[in-house]
Amino acid sequence: MHYSDTWQLIVNTATTVLTFLAVFLIQNSQNRDGAAMQAKLDEIIRALDKARVEFVGIEHLTDAQIARIREALEADIKDEDNKQKTAAPSVERLLARY
């Protein structure tokens, strides 16, 4: 098998282009999926009576702003003993069933 350097260059270039296109298509699909998921979550927030509608659209904030919101929410759910309230007990009960 005596392939020329030109043939090897063509194959490598084609492989690189195809890889780039595959990454682009996968990322585009993930972006659409994420946008659809966000729209569904926004609808759930809007539909629930006790939900805070201020959370609709927070995906457009900066990472720092979202981190501050997460920290505030985590601080908000701490009980009087400063222990974090979590779903761990209910998750443990669910896992114990199986």
MARZA-988017 format. One record per residue: z, x, y of N, C-alpha, C, O, CB in turn; residue number from 1; residue in three letters. Coordinates in steps of 0.02 Angstrom, whole numbers, plus 50000, padded with zeros to 5 digits. Glycine has a CB too. Example, Ala and Ser with C-alpha at 12.3 -4.5 7.8 and 13.67 -1.06 7.14 Angstrom:
// residues 2
<nup = 50390&neast = 50660&nnorth = 49716&caup = 50390&caeast = 50615&canorth = 49775&cup = 50390&ceast = 50660&cnorth = 49835&oup = 50423&oeast = 50712&onorth = 49834&cbup = 50452&cbeast = 50565&cbnorth = 49776&num = 1&residuo = ALA>
<nup = 50354&neast = 50642&nnorth = 49888&caup = 50357&caeast = 50684&canorth = 49947&cup = 50394&ceast = 50645&cnorth = 50002&oup = 50402&oeast = 50670&onorth = 50057&cbup = 50286&cbeast = 50704&cbnorth = 49970&num = 2&residuo = SER>
This chain:
// residues 98
<nup = 50000&neast = 50042&nnorth = 49941&caup = 50000&caeast = 50000&canorth = 50000&cup = 50000&ceast = 50044&cnorth = 50062&oup = 50051&oeast = 50072&onorth = 50082&cbup = 50061&cbeast = 49952&cbnorth = 50000&num = 1&residuo = MET>
<nup = 49944&neast = 50050&nnorth = 50092&caup = 49937&caeast = 50091&canorth = 50152&cup = 49924&ceast = 50046&cnorth = 50211&oup = 49867&oeast = 50038&onorth = 50233&cbup = 49880&cbeast = 50143&cbnorth = 50143&num = 2&residuo = HIS>
<nup = 49978&neast = 50017&nnorth = 50238&caup = 49971&caeast = 49975&canorth = 50298&cup = 49966&ceast = 50020&cnorth = 50359&oup = 50000&oeast = 50071&onorth = 50364&cbup = 50029&cbeast = 49926&cbnorth = 50304&num = 3&residuo = TYR>
<nup = 49925&neast = 50000&nnorth = 50406&caup = 49918&caeast = 50039&canorth = 50467&cup = 49975&ceast = 50022&cnorth = 50515&oup = 50009&oeast = 49972&onorth = 50507&cbup = 49849&cbeast = 50026&cbnorth = 50501&num = 4&residuo = SER>
<nup = 49984&neast = 50065&nnorth = 50564&caup = 50036&caeast = 50053&canorth = 50614&cup = 50021&ceast = 49991&cnorth = 50655&oup = 50067&oeast = 49955&onorth = 50676&cbup = 50042&cbeast = 50114&cbnorth = 50661&num = 5&residuo = ASP>
<nup = 49958&neast = 49977&nnorth = 50666&caup = 49938&caeast = 49917&canorth = 50704&cup = 49959&ceast = 49854&cnorth = 50666&oup = 49987&oeast = 49808&onorth = 50696&cbup = 49862&cbeast = 49916&cbnorth = 50717&num = 6&residuo = THR>
<nup = 49946&neast = 49852&nnorth = 50601&caup = 49965&caeast = 49795&canorth = 50561&cup = 50041&ceast = 49785&cnorth = 50560&oup = 50065&oeast = 49728&onorth = 50565&cbup = 49939&cbeast = 49803&cbnorth = 50489&num = 7&residuo = TRP>
<nup = 50078&neast = 49838&nnorth = 50555&caup = 50151&caeast = 49834&canorth = 50556&cup = 50175&ceast = 49808&cnorth = 50624&oup = 50223&oeast = 49769&onorth = 50626&cbup = 50182&cbeast = 49903&cbnorth = 50541&num = 8&residuo = GLN>
<nup = 50144&neast = 49830&nnorth = 50678&caup = 50163&caeast = 49806&canorth = 50744&cup = 50149&ceast = 49732&cnorth = 50752&oup = 50189&oeast = 49696&onorth = 50781&cbup = 50124&cbeast = 49846&cbnorth = 50798&num = 9&residuo = LEU>
<nup = 50093&neast = 49709&nnorth = 50726&caup = 50076&caeast = 49637&canorth = 50730&cup = 50127&ceast = 49596&cnorth = 50691&oup = 50150&oeast = 49544&onorth = 50716&cbup = 50005&cbeast = 49625&cbnorth = 50702&num = 10&residuo = ILE>
<nup = 50144&neast = 49618&nnorth = 50631&caup = 50193&caeast = 49581&canorth = 50590&cup = 50261&ceast = 49580&cnorth = 50624&oup = 50293&oeast = 49528&onorth = 50627&cbup = 50199&cbeast = 49613&cbnorth = 50520&num = 11&residuo = VAL>
<nup = 50283&neast = 49636&nnorth = 50651&caup = 50348&caeast = 49639&canorth = 50685&cup = 50349&ceast = 49594&cnorth = 50747&oup = 50398&oeast = 49559&onorth = 50760&cbup = 50365&cbeast = 49711&cbnorth = 50705&num = 12&residuo = ASN>
<nup = 50295&neast = 49595&nnorth = 50785&caup = 50290&caeast = 49553&canorth = 50845&cup = 50292&ceast = 49479&cnorth = 50826&oup = 50327&oeast = 49439&onorth = 50858&cbup = 50227&cbeast = 49569&cbnorth = 50884&num = 13&residuo = THR>
<nup = 50254&neast = 49460&nnorth = 50776&caup = 50253&caeast = 49391&canorth = 50754&cup = 50321&ceast = 49369&cnorth = 50729&oup = 50343&oeast = 49313&onorth = 50744&cbup = 50201&cbeast = 49381&cbnorth = 50698&num = 14&residuo = ALA>
<nup = 50356&neast = 49412&nnorth = 50693&caup = 50423&caeast = 49395&canorth = 50668&cup = 50471&ceast = 49386&cnorth = 50726&oup = 50512&oeast = 49340&onorth = 50725&cbup = 50448&cbeast = 49451&cbnorth = 50621&num = 15&residuo = THR>
<nup = 50466&neast = 49428&nnorth = 50777&caup = 50510&caeast = 49422&canorth = 50835&cup = 50497&ceast = 49357&cnorth = 50873&oup = 50544&oeast = 49322&onorth = 50892&cbup = 50500&cbeast = 49482&cbnorth = 50883&num = 16&residuo = THR>
<nup = 50434&neast = 49340&nnorth = 50882&caup = 50417&caeast = 49278&canorth = 50917&cup = 50441&ceast = 49218&cnorth = 50878&oup = 50470&oeast = 49172&onorth = 50908&cbup = 50340&cbeast = 49273&cbnorth = 50928&num = 17&residuo = VAL>
<nup = 50431&neast = 49217&nnorth = 50813&caup = 50454&caeast = 49160&canorth = 50772&cup = 50530&ceast = 49154&cnorth = 50773&oup = 50556&oeast = 49099&onorth = 50775&cbup = 50429&cbeast = 49168&cbnorth = 50700&num = 18&residuo = LEU>
<nup = 50565&neast = 49210&nnorth = 50771&caup = 50638&caeast = 49209&canorth = 50775&cup = 50661&ceast = 49180&cnorth = 50842&oup = 50707&oeast = 49139&onorth = 50844&cbup = 50667&cbeast = 49279&cbnorth = 50765&num = 19&residuo = THR>
<nup = 50629&neast = 49201&nnorth = 50896&caup = 50647&caeast = 49175&canorth = 50962&cup = 50635&ceast = 49100&cnorth = 50966&oup = 50678&oeast = 49064&onorth = 50991&cbup = 50605&cbeast = 49211&cbnorth = 51017&num = 20&residuo = PHE>
<nup = 50579&neast = 49076&nnorth = 50940&caup = 50565&caeast = 49004&canorth = 50941&cup = 50616&ceast = 48965&cnorth = 50899&oup = 50637&oeast = 48911&onorth = 50918&cbup = 50495&cbeast = 48991&cbnorth = 50915&num = 21&residuo = LEU>
<nup = 50635&neast = 48993&nnorth = 50842&caup = 50685&caeast = 48959&canorth = 50799&cup = 50752&ceast = 48954&cnorth = 50835&oup = 50784&oeast = 48902&onorth = 50833&cbup = 50693&cbeast = 48996&cbnorth = 50733&num = 22&residuo = ALA>
<nup = 50773&neast = 49008&nnorth = 50868&caup = 50836&caeast = 49006&canorth = 50906&cup = 50832&ceast = 48955&cnorth = 50962&oup = 50879&oeast = 48918&onorth = 50974&cbup = 50853&cbeast = 49076&cbnorth = 50934&num = 23&residuo = VAL>
<nup = 50776&neast = 48954&nnorth = 50997&caup = 50767&caeast = 48906&canorth = 51052&cup = 50771&ceast = 48834&cnorth = 51026&oup = 50805&oeast = 48793&onorth = 51057&cbup = 50700&cbeast = 48917&cbnorth = 51086&num = 24&residuo = PHE>
<nup = 50738&neast = 48819&nnorth = 50970&caup = 50740&caeast = 48752&canorth = 50943&cup = 50810&ceast = 48732&cnorth = 50920&oup = 50832&oeast = 48675&onorth = 50930&cbup = 50691&cbeast = 48746&cbnorth = 50884&num = 25&residuo = LEU>
<nup = 50846&neast = 48778&nnorth = 50888&caup = 50913&caeast = 48764&canorth = 50865&cup = 50960&ceast = 48751&cnorth = 50924&oup = 51000&oeast = 48705&onorth = 50923&cbup = 50940&cbeast = 48822&cbnorth = 50822&num = 26&residuo = ILE>
<nup = 50954&neast = 48793&nnorth = 50976&caup = 50997&caeast = 48784&canorth = 51035&cup = 50981&ceast = 48718&cnorth = 51070&oup = 51027&oeast = 48684&onorth = 51093&cbup = 50989&cbeast = 48843&cbnorth = 51083&num = 27&residuo = GLN>
<nup = 50918&neast = 48701&nnorth = 51074&caup = 50899&caeast = 48638&canorth = 51106&cup = 50927&ceast = 48579&cnorth = 51067&oup = 50952&oeast = 48530&onorth = 51097&cbup = 50822&cbeast = 48632&cbnorth = 51110&num = 28&residuo = ASN>
<nup = 50925&neast = 48582&nnorth = 51001&caup = 50953&caeast = 48529&canorth = 50959&cup = 51028&ceast = 48523&cnorth = 50969&oup = 51055&oeast = 48468&onorth = 50973&cbup = 50936&cbeast = 48542&cbnorth = 50885&num = 29&residuo = SER>
<nup = 51063&neast = 48580&nnorth = 50972&caup = 51135&caeast = 48579&canorth = 50982&cup = 51153&ceast = 48552&cnorth = 51051&oup = 51203&oeast = 48516&onorth = 51058&cbup = 51164&cbeast = 48650&cbnorth = 50974&num = 30&residuo = GLN>
<nup = 51114&neast = 48568&nnorth = 51102&caup = 51127&caeast = 48541&canorth = 51169&cup = 51119&ceast = 48466&cnorth = 51170&oup = 51159&oeast = 48431&onorth = 51201&cbup = 51081&cbeast = 48574&cbnorth = 51220&num = 31&residuo = ASN>
<nup = 51067&neast = 48440&nnorth = 51138&caup = 51058&caeast = 48367&canorth = 51135&cup = 51115&ceast = 48334&cnorth = 51097&oup = 51140&oeast = 48282&onorth = 51117&cbup = 50990&cbeast = 48349&cbnorth = 51102&num = 32&residuo = ARG>
<nup = 51136&neast = 48365&nnorth = 51042&caup = 51191&caeast = 48338&canorth = 51002&cup = 51255&ceast = 48337&cnorth = 51043&oup = 51292&oeast = 48287&onorth = 51042&cbup = 51201&cbeast = 48379&cbnorth = 50938&num = 33&residuo = ASP>
<nup = 51269&neast = 48390&nnorth = 51079&caup = 51328&caeast = 48393&canorth = 51122&cup = 51327&ceast = 48342&cnorth = 51177&oup = 51378&oeast = 48311&onorth = 51192&cbup = 51335&cbeast = 48462&cbnorth = 51152&num = 34&residuo = GLY>
<nup = 51269&neast = 48332&nnorth = 51208&caup = 51263&caeast = 48282&canorth = 51261&cup = 51273&ceast = 48211&cnorth = 51234&oup = 51305&oeast = 48169&onorth = 51266&cbup = 51194&cbeast = 48287&cbnorth = 51295&num = 35&residuo = ALA>
<nup = 51247&neast = 48198&nnorth = 51174&caup = 51256&caeast = 48132&canorth = 51144&cup = 51330&ceast = 48121&cnorth = 51127&oup = 51356&oeast = 48066&onorth = 51137&cbup = 51213&cbeast = 48125&cbnorth = 51081&num = 36&residuo = ALA>
<nup = 51363&neast = 48172&nnorth = 51101&caup = 51434&caeast = 48167&canorth = 51084&cup = 51475&ceast = 48154&cnorth = 51147&oup = 51521&oeast = 48113&onorth = 51146&cbup = 51458&cbeast = 48231&cbnorth = 51049&num = 37&residuo = MET>
<nup = 51458&neast = 48188&nnorth = 51201&caup = 51495&caeast = 48179&canorth = 51264&cup = 51486&ceast = 48109&cnorth = 51290&oup = 51533&oeast = 48079&onorth = 51316&cbup = 51472&cbeast = 48231&cbnorth = 51316&num = 38&residuo = GLN>
<nup = 51425&neast = 48082&nnorth = 51285&caup = 51412&caeast = 48014&canorth = 51307&cup = 51453&ceast = 47964&cnorth = 51266&oup = 51479&oeast = 47915&onorth = 51294&cbup = 51337&cbeast = 47997&cbnorth = 51302&num = 39&residuo = ALA>
<nup = 51459&neast = 47975&nnorth = 51202&caup = 51499&caeast = 47931&canorth = 51159&cup = 51573&ceast = 47935&cnorth = 51179&oup = 51607&oeast = 47883&onorth = 51183&cbup = 51490&cbeast = 47951&cbnorth = 51085&num = 40&residuo = LYS>
<nup = 51598&neast = 47995&nnorth = 51190&caup = 51668&caeast = 48003&canorth = 51210&cup = 51681&ceast = 47970&cnorth = 51278&oup = 51733&oeast = 47938&onorth = 51288&cbup = 51687&cbeast = 48077&cbnorth = 51213&num = 41&residuo = LEU>
<nup = 51634&neast = 47977&nnorth = 51324&caup = 51641&caeast = 47945&canorth = 51389&cup = 51644&ceast = 47869&cnorth = 51381&oup = 51682&oeast = 47836&onorth = 51416&cbup = 51583&cbeast = 47964&cbnorth = 51436&num = 42&residuo = ASP>
<nup = 51604&neast = 47841&nnorth = 51337&caup = 51605&caeast = 47769&canorth = 51325&cup = 51672&ceast = 47747&cnorth = 51295&oup = 51698&oeast = 47694&onorth = 51313&cbup = 51547&cbeast = 47748&cbnorth = 51278&num = 43&residuo = GLU>
<nup = 51700&neast = 47787&nnorth = 51250&caup = 51766&caeast = 47770&canorth = 51221&cup = 51819&ceast = 47771&cnorth = 51275&oup = 51861&oeast = 47726&onorth = 51279&cbup = 51784&cbeast = 47820&cbnorth = 51164&num = 44&residuo = ILE>
<nup = 51817&neast = 47822&nnorth = 51318&caup = 51866&caeast = 47826&canorth = 51373&cup = 51859&ceast = 47765&cnorth = 51418&oup = 51909&oeast = 47735&onorth = 51437&cbup = 51856&cbeast = 47890&cbnorth = 51414&num = 45&residuo = ILE>
<nup = 51797&neast = 47747&nnorth = 51434&caup = 51785&caeast = 47690&canorth = 51478&cup = 51809&ceast = 47624&cnorth = 51446&oup = 51833&oeast = 47579&onorth = 51482&cbup = 51711&cbeast = 47685&cbnorth = 51495&num = 46&residuo = ARG>
<nup = 51803&neast = 47618&nnorth = 51381&caup = 51819&caeast = 47556&canorth = 51347&cup = 51894&ceast = 47546&cnorth = 51336&oup = 51917&oeast = 47489&onorth = 51331&cbup = 51783&cbeast = 47553&cbnorth = 51281&num = 47&residuo = ALA>
<nup = 51933&neast = 47600&nnorth = 51331&caup = 52004&caeast = 47594&canorth = 51317&cup = 52043&ceast = 47577&cnorth = 51381&oup = 52031&oeast = 47607&onorth = 51434&cbup = 52031&cbeast = 47658&cbnorth = 51286&num = 48&residuo = LEU>
<nup = 52089&neast = 47531&nnorth = 51375&caup = 52126&caeast = 47509&canorth = 51435&cup = 52171&ceast = 47563&cnorth = 51463&oup = 52175&oeast = 47572&onorth = 51524&cbup = 52168&cbeast = 47448&cbnorth = 51417&num = 49&residuo = ASP>
<nup = 52205&neast = 47600&nnorth = 51419&caup = 52254&caeast = 47649&canorth = 51443&cup = 52225&ceast = 47719&cnorth = 51454&oup = 52261&oeast = 47765&onorth = 51474&cbup = 52312&cbeast = 47653&cbnorth = 51395&num = 50&residuo = LYS>
<nup = 52161&neast = 47727&nnorth = 51440&caup = 52130&caeast = 47793&canorth = 51448&cup = 52121&ceast = 47809&cnorth = 51522&oup = 52112&oeast = 47764&onorth = 51563&cbup = 52061&cbeast = 47796&cbnorth = 51412&num = 51&residuo = ALA>
<nup = 52124&neast = 47872&nnorth = 51539&caup = 52115&caeast = 47894&canorth = 51608&cup = 52041&ceast = 47906&cnorth = 51620&oup = 52012&oeast = 47954&onorth = 51593&cbup = 52157&cbeast = 47958&cbnorth = 51624&num = 52&residuo = ARG>
<nup = 52010&neast = 47864&nnorth = 51660&caup = 51938&caeast = 47870&canorth = 51672&cup = 51920&ceast = 47932&cnorth = 51711&oup = 51861&oeast = 47949&onorth = 51717&cbup = 51913&cbeast = 47809&cbnorth = 51708&num = 53&residuo = VAL>
<nup = 51969&neast = 47966&nnorth = 51738&caup = 51955&caeast = 48029&canorth = 51775&cup = 51929&ceast = 48083&cnorth = 51728&oup = 51900&oeast = 48133&onorth = 51752&cbup = 52019&cbeast = 48053&cbnorth = 51810&num = 54&residuo = GLU>
<nup = 51937&neast = 48075&nnorth = 51663&caup = 51914&caeast = 48125&canorth = 51616&cup = 51839&ceast = 48119&cnorth = 51601&oup = 51810&oeast = 48164&onorth = 51572&cbup = 51952&cbeast = 48120&cbnorth = 51552&num = 55&residuo = PHE>
<nup = 51809&neast = 48064&nnorth = 51621&caup = 51737&caeast = 48057&canorth = 51612&cup = 51702&ceast = 48108&cnorth = 51655&oup = 51712&oeast = 48111&onorth = 51716&cbup = 51713&cbeast = 47984&cbnorth = 51629&num = 56&residuo = VAL>
<nup = 51661&neast = 48149&nnorth = 51625&caup = 51621&caeast = 48198&canorth = 51661&cup = 51653&ceast = 48266&cnorth = 51671&oup = 51626&oeast = 48308&onorth = 51707&cbup = 51604&cbeast = 48171&cbnorth = 51726&num = 57&residuo = GLY>
<nup = 51711&neast = 48278&nnorth = 51641&caup = 51743&caeast = 48343&canorth = 51653&cup = 51706&ceast = 48400&cnorth = 51620&oup = 51720&oeast = 48459&onorth = 51634&cbup = 51814&cbeast = 48342&cbnorth = 51627&num = 58&residuo = ILE>
<nup = 51657&neast = 48385&nnorth = 51578&caup = 51618&caeast = 48438&canorth = 51547&cup = 51576&ceast = 48476&cnorth = 51598&oup = 51550&oeast = 48530&onorth = 51584&cbup = 51573&cbeast = 48410&cbnorth = 51493&num = 59&residuo = GLU>
<nup = 51570&neast = 48448&nnorth = 51658&caup = 51532&caeast = 48481&canorth = 51711&cup = 51574&ceast = 48529&cnorth = 51753&oup = 51548&oeast = 48563&onorth = 51796&cbup = 51500&cbeast = 48429&cbnorth = 51756&num = 60&residuo = HIS>
<nup = 51640&neast = 48530&nnorth = 51740&caup = 51684&caeast = 48576&canorth = 51777&cup = 51677&ceast = 48647&cnorth = 51751&oup = 51646&oeast = 48659&onorth = 51699&cbup = 51757&cbeast = 48552&cbnorth = 51771&num = 61&residuo = LEU>
<nup = 51705&neast = 48693&nnorth = 51788&caup = 51704&caeast = 48763&canorth = 51766&cup = 51754&ceast = 48773&cnorth = 51709&oup = 51797&oeast = 48731&onorth = 51697&cbup = 51720&cbeast = 48811&cbnorth = 51825&num = 62&residuo = THR>
<nup = 51747&neast = 48829&nnorth = 51674&caup = 51793&caeast = 48845&canorth = 51620&cup = 51865&ceast = 48851&cnorth = 51645&oup = 51911&oeast = 48830&onorth = 51611&cbup = 51772&cbeast = 48911&cbnorth = 51585&num = 63&residuo = ASP>
<nup = 51874&neast = 48879&nnorth = 51704&caup = 51941&caeast = 48887&canorth = 51733&cup = 51972&ceast = 48819&cnorth = 51748&oup = 52031&oeast = 48808&onorth = 51735&cbup = 51939&cbeast = 48929&cbnorth = 51797&num = 64&residuo = ALA>
<nup = 51932&neast = 48773&nnorth = 51775&caup = 51958&caeast = 48706&canorth = 51790&cup = 51976&ceast = 48669&cnorth = 51726&oup = 52028&oeast = 48635&onorth = 51723&cbup = 51906&cbeast = 48666&cbnorth = 51829&num = 65&residuo = GLN>
<nup = 51936&neast = 48675&nnorth = 51675&caup = 51950&caeast = 48642&canorth = 51611&cup = 52013&ceast = 48672&cnorth = 51579&oup = 52054&oeast = 48636&onorth = 51551&cbup = 51890&cbeast = 48648&cbnorth = 51562&num = 66&residuo = ILE>
<nup = 52021&neast = 48738&nnorth = 51584&caup = 52081&caeast = 48770&canorth = 51558&cup = 52143&ceast = 48745&cnorth = 51593&oup = 52195&oeast = 48733&onorth = 51561&cbup = 52076&cbeast = 48847&cbnorth = 51565&num = 67&residuo = ALA>
<nup = 52140&neast = 48735&nnorth = 51659&caup = 52197&caeast = 48709&canorth = 51697&cup = 52213&ceast = 48637&cnorth = 51675&oup = 52272&oeast = 48619&onorth = 51670&cbup = 52183&cbeast = 48711&cbnorth = 51772&num = 68&residuo = ARG>
<nup = 52162&neast = 48597&nnorth = 51662&caup = 52173&caeast = 48529&canorth = 51639&cup = 52205&ceast = 48529&cnorth = 51570&oup = 52252&oeast = 48491&onorth = 51558&cbup = 52106&cbeast = 48489&cbnorth = 51636&num = 69&residuo = ILE>
<nup = 52182&neast = 48573&nnorth = 51525&caup = 52212&caeast = 48577&canorth = 51459&cup = 52285&ceast = 48598&cnorth = 51462&oup = 52327&oeast = 48570&onorth = 51427&cbup = 52173&cbeast = 48627&cbnorth = 51416&num = 70&residuo = ARG>
<nup = 52300&neast = 48647&nnorth = 51505&caup = 52369&caeast = 48670&canorth = 51512&cup = 52413&ceast = 48613&cnorth = 51539&oup = 52469&oeast = 48604&onorth = 51516&cbup = 52374&cbeast = 48730&cbnorth = 51559&num = 71&residuo = GLU>
<nup = 52387&neast = 48575&nnorth = 51587&caup = 52426&caeast = 48519&canorth = 51615&cup = 52437&ceast = 48465&cnorth = 51562&oup = 52491&oeast = 48436&onorth = 51559&cbup = 52390&cbeast = 48489&cbnorth = 51675&num = 72&residuo = ALA>
<nup = 52387&neast = 48451&nnorth = 51521&caup = 52395&caeast = 48401&canorth = 51468&cup = 52445&ceast = 48424&cnorth = 51416&oup = 52486&oeast = 48384&onorth = 51393&cbup = 52327&cbeast = 48387&cbnorth = 51435&num = 73&residuo = LEU>
<nup = 52442&neast = 48488&nnorth = 51397&caup = 52490&caeast = 48514&canorth = 51348&cup = 52561&ceast = 48512&cnorth = 51376&oup = 52608&oeast = 48497&onorth = 51339&cbup = 52472&cbeast = 48585&cbnorth = 51328&num = 74&residuo = GLU>
<nup = 52569&neast = 48527&nnorth = 51439&caup = 52636&caeast = 48524&canorth = 51470&cup = 52659&ceast = 48452&cnorth = 51474&oup = 52719&oeast = 48438&onorth = 51469&cbup = 52635&cbeast = 48556&cbnorth = 51540&num = 75&residuo = ALA>
<nup = 52613&neast = 48405&nnorth = 51484&caup = 52630&caeast = 48334&canorth = 51491&cup = 52656&ceast = 48304&cnorth = 51426&oup = 52695&oeast = 48257&onorth = 51428&cbup = 52569&cbeast = 48296&cbnorth = 51513&num = 76&residuo = ASP>
<nup = 52636&neast = 48332&nnorth = 51368&caup = 52658&caeast = 48302&canorth = 51305&cup = 52719&ceast = 48336&cnorth = 51275&oup = 52740&oeast = 48319&onorth = 51220&cbup = 52601&cbeast = 48304&cbnorth = 51256&num = 77&residuo = ILE>
<nup = 52748&neast = 48383&nnorth = 51310&caup = 52810&caeast = 48414&canorth = 51286&cup = 52867&ceast = 48365&cnorth = 51293&oup = 52871&oeast = 48328&onorth = 51342&cbup = 52825&cbeast = 48481&cbnorth = 51324&num = 78&residuo = LYS>
<nup = 52912&neast = 48364&nnorth = 51243&caup = 52968&caeast = 48319&canorth = 51247&cup = 53026&ceast = 48351&cnorth = 51285&oup = 53020&oeast = 48406&onorth = 51312&cbup = 52991&cbeast = 48298&cbnorth = 51177&num = 79&residuo = ASP>
<nup = 53083&neast = 48317&nnorth = 51286&caup = 53140&caeast = 48341&canorth = 51326&cup = 53169&ceast = 48406&cnorth = 51300&oup = 53201&oeast = 48442&onorth = 51338&cbup = 53194&cbeast = 48288&cbnorth = 51327&num = 80&residuo = GLU>
<nup = 53157&neast = 48423&nnorth = 51236&caup = 53181&caeast = 48487&canorth = 51208&cup = 53130&ceast = 48542&cnorth = 51218&oup = 53138&oeast = 48597&onorth = 51192&cbup = 53197&cbeast = 48479&cbnorth = 51134&num = 81&residuo = ASP>
<nup = 53079&neast = 48528&nnorth = 51257&caup = 53025&caeast = 48575&canorth = 51271&cup = 52987&ceast = 48594&cnorth = 51208&oup = 52957&oeast = 48647&onorth = 51204&cbup = 53053&cbeast = 48637&cbnorth = 51304&num = 82&residuo = ASN>
<nup = 52988&neast = 48549&nnorth = 51158&caup = 52949&caeast = 48560&canorth = 51097&cup = 52883&ceast = 48522&cnorth = 51104&oup = 52880&oeast = 48467&onorth = 51131&cbup = 52989&cbeast = 48536&cbnorth = 51034&num = 83&residuo = LYS>
<nup = 52831&neast = 48554&nnorth = 51080&caup = 52765&caeast = 48524&canorth = 51084&cup = 52760&ceast = 48465&cnorth = 51035&oup = 52774&oeast = 48473&onorth = 50976&cbup = 52711&cbeast = 48577&cbnorth = 51070&num = 84&residuo = GLN>
<nup = 52739&neast = 48408&nnorth = 51060&caup = 52725&caeast = 48352&canorth = 51016&cup = 52655&ceast = 48362&cnorth = 50988&oup = 52607&oeast = 48372&onorth = 51026&cbup = 52732&cbeast = 48282&cbnorth = 51053&num = 85&residuo = LYS>
<nup = 52649&neast = 48359&nnorth = 50924&caup = 52584&caeast = 48368&canorth = 50893&cup = 52572&ceast = 48316&cnorth = 50840&oup = 52616&oeast = 48274&onorth = 50826&cbup = 52577&cbeast = 48439&cbnorth = 50863&num = 86&residuo = THR>
<nup = 52513&neast = 48319&nnorth = 50811&caup = 52496&caeast = 48273&canorth = 50757&cup = 52517&ceast = 48301&cnorth = 50690&oup = 52501&oeast = 48272&onorth = 50638&cbup = 52422&cbeast = 48259&cbnorth = 50757&num = 87&residuo = ALA>
<nup = 52552&neast = 48357&nnorth = 50689&caup = 52569&caeast = 48390&canorth = 50626&cup = 52604&ceast = 48345&cnorth = 50576&oup = 52585&oeast = 48344&onorth = 50518&cbup = 52613&cbeast = 48450&cbnorth = 50640&num = 88&residuo = ALA>
<nup = 52656&neast = 48306&nnorth = 50596&caup = 52689&caeast = 48263&canorth = 50546&cup = 52641&ceast = 48213&cnorth = 50514&oup = 52643&oeast = 48203&onorth = 50454&cbup = 52747&cbeast = 48226&cbnorth = 50577&num = 89&residuo = PRO>
<nup = 52598&neast = 48182&nnorth = 50553&caup = 52553&caeast = 48133&canorth = 50525&cup = 52499&ceast = 48167&cnorth = 50482&oup = 52477&oeast = 48139&onorth = 50432&cbup = 52520&cbeast = 48091&cbnorth = 50580&num = 90&residuo = SER>
<nup = 52478&neast = 48226&nnorth = 50501&caup = 52430&caeast = 48263&canorth = 50461&cup = 52462&ceast = 48283&cnorth = 50395&oup = 52431&oeast = 48278&onorth = 50342&cbup = 52404&cbeast = 48326&cbnorth = 50499&num = 91&residuo = VAL>
<nup = 52525&neast = 48306&nnorth = 50397&caup = 52560&caeast = 48324&canorth = 50336&cup = 52568&ceast = 48264&cnorth = 50289&oup = 52559&oeast = 48270&onorth = 50228&cbup = 52629&cbeast = 48354&cbnorth = 50352&num = 92&residuo = GLU>
<nup = 52584&neast = 48205&nnorth = 50317&caup = 52589&caeast = 48145&canorth = 50276&cup = 52523&ceast = 48128&cnorth = 50244&oup = 52521&oeast = 48109&onorth = 50185&cbup = 52614&cbeast = 48086&cbnorth = 50318&num = 93&residuo = ARG>
<nup = 52469&neast = 48134&nnorth = 50282&caup = 52403&caeast = 48119&canorth = 50255&cup = 52385&ceast = 48166&cnorth = 50198&oup = 52360&oeast = 48145&onorth = 50147&cbup = 52351&cbeast = 48123&cbnorth = 50311&num = 94&residuo = LEU>
<nup = 52399&neast = 48231&nnorth = 50208&caup = 52382&caeast = 48279&canorth = 50156&cup = 52426&ceast = 48270&cnorth = 50094&oup = 52405&oeast = 48284&onorth = 50038&cbup = 52390&cbeast = 48350&cbnorth = 50183&num = 95&residuo = LEU>
<nup = 52488&neast = 48247&nnorth = 50103&caup = 52533&caeast = 48236&canorth = 50047&cup = 52508&ceast = 48180&cnorth = 50001&oup = 52525&oeast = 48178&onorth = 49942&cbup = 52603&cbeast = 48220&cbnorth = 50072&num = 96&residuo = ALA>
<nup = 52469&neast = 48134&nnorth = 50028&caup = 52442&caeast = 48079&canorth = 49988&cup = 52392&ceast = 48103&cnorth = 49936&oup = 52382&oeast = 48070&onorth = 49885&cbup = 52410&cbeast = 48027&cbnorth = 50033&num = 97&residuo = ARG>
<nup = 52361&neast = 48159&nnorth = 49948&caup = 52307&caeast = 48181&canorth = 49903&cup = 52326&ceast = 48241&cnorth = 49864&oup = 52287&oeast = 48265&onorth = 49824&cbup = 52245&cbeast = 48196&cbnorth = 49942&num = 98&residuo = TYR>
